[in-house]
């Protein structure tokens, strides 16, 4: 019984420490087409994990794009919209940055995304206020330094931003290297004799 009580107590103490929200910044290379439709946005952020204070799960992604994409955006501003990419679209992107954030930082990022969806924030300009501007703004809210703007190349922008934030730069999970096998030309060194 004592072991069970101790286990429950440790689980309660350790539980909140394991909760965290992780932001990952992605980009799609060039124009993506699926089922005959050009897919936007080309840069977006995803938040996953759980909140420390409530334990509520977090699974949210957002990007910014033109409400009506088309050649008219080469000459004029238009209405923008915060888009919420589905899991498949997120999975097709390339991650560039990943960082764990506090509950307060996550909520600030969400509030800023909501501002971009408001009438004041939803102006889209292909060259000056696009999907890259959106993720740059959210990255700064999360505490990251960002590369120069404006930009029309999401991958290039995120690579430069990752260079400014090496601790948050995406790293693939690599398997530990396996030691090389001795070749026939390697000398065979006998094991030292144990002290019998």
C-alpha positions as CSV (number, residue, x, y, z in Angstrom):
1,X,0.0,0.0,0.0
2,X,2.8,2.4,0.9
3,X,4.5,1.8,-2.5
4,X,1.2,2.5,-4.3
5,X,0.7,5.8,-2.4
6,X,4.3,6.8,-3.1
7,X,3.8,6.0,-6.8
8,X,0.6,8.1,-7.1
9,X,2.3,11.0,-5.2
10,X,5.3,10.9,-7.6
11,X,3.0,10.7,-10.6
12,X,1.1,13.8,-9.4
13,X,4.4,15.7,-8.9
14,X,5.9,14.6,-12.2
15,X,2.8,15.0,-14.3
16,X,2.7,18.8,-14.7
17,X,6.5,18.8,-15.3
18,X,6.0,16.7,-18.5
19,X,3.4,19.1,-19.9
20,X,4.6,21.6,-22.5
21,X,3.6,23.2,-25.8
22,X,6.0,22.9,-28.7
23,X,5.9,25.3,-31.6
24,X,7.2,24.1,-35.0
25,X,7.7,26.5,-37.9
26,X,7.2,24.9,-41.4
27,X,7.4,25.8,-45.0
28,X,6.3,24.2,-48.3
29,X,8.8,24.4,-51.1
30,X,7.2,26.3,-54.1
31,X,3.7,25.8,-55.3
32,X,1.9,22.7,-53.9
33,X,-1.0,21.3,-55.9
34,X,-3.4,18.7,-54.7
35,X,-6.5,17.6,-56.5
36,X,-6.1,20.4,-59.0
37,X,-5.9,23.2,-56.3
38,X,-2.9,25.3,-55.5
39,X,-2.3,25.0,-51.8
40,X,-1.6,27.9,-49.4
41,X,-0.1,29.1,-47.1
42,X,3.5,28.2,-47.9
43,X,4.7,29.0,-44.3
44,X,2.9,28.2,-41.1
45,X,3.3,27.3,-37.4
46,X,2.0,24.2,-35.5
47,X,1.6,23.9,-31.8
48,X,1.4,20.5,-30.1
49,X,1.6,19.2,-26.6
50,X,-0.4,20.2,-23.5
51,X,-0.7,23.2,-21.2
52,X,1.1,23.1,-17.9
53,X,-1.7,24.9,-15.9
54,X,-4.7,22.9,-17.1
55,X,-3.3,19.8,-18.8
56,X,-5.5,20.6,-21.8
57,X,-4.1,19.1,-25.1
58,X,-2.9,21.4,-27.8
59,X,-3.0,20.6,-31.5
60,X,-3.3,23.8,-33.6
61,X,-1.7,25.0,-36.8
62,X,-2.1,28.4,-38.6
63,X,-0.8,30.3,-41.6
64,X,-1.8,33.4,-43.4
65,X,-2.8,33.7,-47.1
66,X,-4.9,35.7,-49.5
67,X,-8.6,35.2,-49.2
68,X,-8.8,35.2,-53.1
69,X,-5.4,34.2,-54.5
70,X,-4.8,35.3,-58.1
71,X,-2.8,37.5,-60.4
72,X,-4.5,40.7,-59.1
73,X,-2.3,40.4,-56.0
74,X,0.7,41.3,-58.2
75,X,-0.7,44.8,-58.4
76,X,-2.9,45.4,-55.4
77,X,-3.4,44.5,-51.8
78,X,-6.2,42.1,-50.9
79,X,-8.1,40.6,-48.0
80,X,-6.1,38.0,-46.0
81,X,-7.2,35.1,-44.0
82,X,-5.7,33.0,-41.3
83,X,-5.8,29.4,-42.6
84,X,-5.7,26.3,-40.4
85,X,-3.9,23.6,-42.2
86,X,-4.9,20.0,-41.7
87,X,-2.6,17.3,-40.4
88,X,-1.8,16.0,-43.9
89,X,-0.8,19.5,-45.1
90,X,1.4,20.0,-42.0
91,X,3.0,16.6,-42.6
92,X,3.9,17.5,-46.1
93,X,5.9,20.6,-45.0
94,X,9.5,20.9,-44.0
95,X,10.2,21.9,-40.4
96,X,12.8,24.5,-39.8
97,X,12.4,25.6,-36.1
98,X,11.1,24.0,-33.0
99,X,10.9,25.3,-29.5
100,X,9.1,24.6,-26.2
101,X,7.2,27.6,-24.9
102,X,5.4,28.5,-21.7
103,X,1.6,28.5,-21.5
104,X,1.7,32.4,-21.5
105,X,3.8,32.4,-24.7
106,X,1.5,29.9,-26.4
107,X,-1.5,32.0,-25.5
108,X,0.3,35.2,-26.7
109,X,1.0,33.4,-30.1
110,X,-2.7,32.4,-30.4
111,X,-3.8,35.9,-29.5
112,X,-1.5,37.4,-32.2
113,X,-2.9,34.9,-34.7
114,X,-6.4,36.0,-33.8
115,X,-5.3,39.6,-34.5
116,X,-4.2,38.7,-38.0
117,X,-7.7,37.3,-38.5
118,X,-9.3,40.5,-37.4
119,X,-10.4,43.3,-39.8
120,X,-7.4,45.4,-38.8
121,X,-4.8,42.5,-39.2
122,X,-6.2,40.7,-42.3
123,X,-4.7,42.9,-45.0
124,X,-2.7,40.8,-47.5
125,X,0.2,42.1,-49.6
126,X,2.0,39.6,-51.7
127,X,5.4,41.4,-51.4
128,X,5.1,43.0,-48.0
129,X,2.6,41.2,-45.8
130,X,2.2,37.6,-46.6
131,X,2.6,34.1,-45.0
132,X,6.2,34.9,-44.1
133,X,5.2,38.1,-42.4
134,X,2.7,36.1,-40.3
135,X,5.1,33.5,-39.1
136,X,7.8,36.0,-38.5
137,X,5.4,38.0,-36.3
138,X,4.4,34.9,-34.4
139,X,8.1,33.7,-34.0
140,X,8.9,37.1,-32.4
141,X,6.0,36.8,-30.0
142,X,7.4,33.3,-29.1
143,X,10.8,34.9,-28.3
144,X,12.8,34.1,-31.5
145,X,14.9,36.5,-33.5
146,X,13.9,36.7,-37.2
147,X,15.6,37.2,-40.5
148,X,15.1,40.3,-42.7
149,X,11.7,40.9,-44.2
150,X,9.9,41.2,-46.5
151,X,10.5,37.9,-48.3
152,X,8.7,35.8,-50.8
153,X,10.8,32.6,-50.2
154,X,9.5,30.8,-47.0
155,X,12.3,28.2,-46.9
156,X,15.1,30.8,-47.3
157,X,13.5,33.0,-44.6
158,X,13.2,30.1,-42.2
159,X,16.7,28.9,-42.8
160,X,18.1,32.4,-42.1
161,X,15.9,32.6,-39.0
162,X,17.1,29.1,-37.8
163,X,20.7,30.4,-38.2
164,X,19.8,33.2,-35.8
165,X,18.3,30.8,-33.3
166,X,20.6,27.7,-33.2
167,X,19.0,26.3,-30.1
168,X,15.6,26.2,-31.9
169,X,16.9,25.1,-35.3
170,X,15.3,21.8,-36.5
171,X,17.5,18.7,-36.1
172,X,16.5,15.4,-37.4
173,X,16.5,12.6,-34.8
174,X,19.5,10.6,-35.7
175,X,20.3,7.1,-34.5
176,X,23.6,6.9,-32.5
177,X,26.5,6.0,-34.7
178,X,27.5,2.4,-34.7
179,X,31.2,1.7,-34.1
180,X,33.1,0.5,-37.1
181,X,33.8,-3.1,-37.4
182,X,37.5,-4.0,-37.5
183,X,38.8,-4.8,-40.9
184,X,41.2,-7.6,-41.7
185,X,44.1,-5.2,-41.7
186,X,43.4,-4.0,-38.2
187,X,45.7,-5.6,-35.7
188,X,44.0,-7.9,-33.3
189,X,44.7,-6.7,-29.7
190,X,44.3,-9.5,-27.1
191,X,42.1,-8.8,-24.2
192,X,44.1,-8.1,-21.0
193,X,44.2,-11.1,-18.7
194,X,42.0,-10.8,-15.6
195,X,43.8,-11.0,-12.3
196,X,43.1,-14.6,-11.3
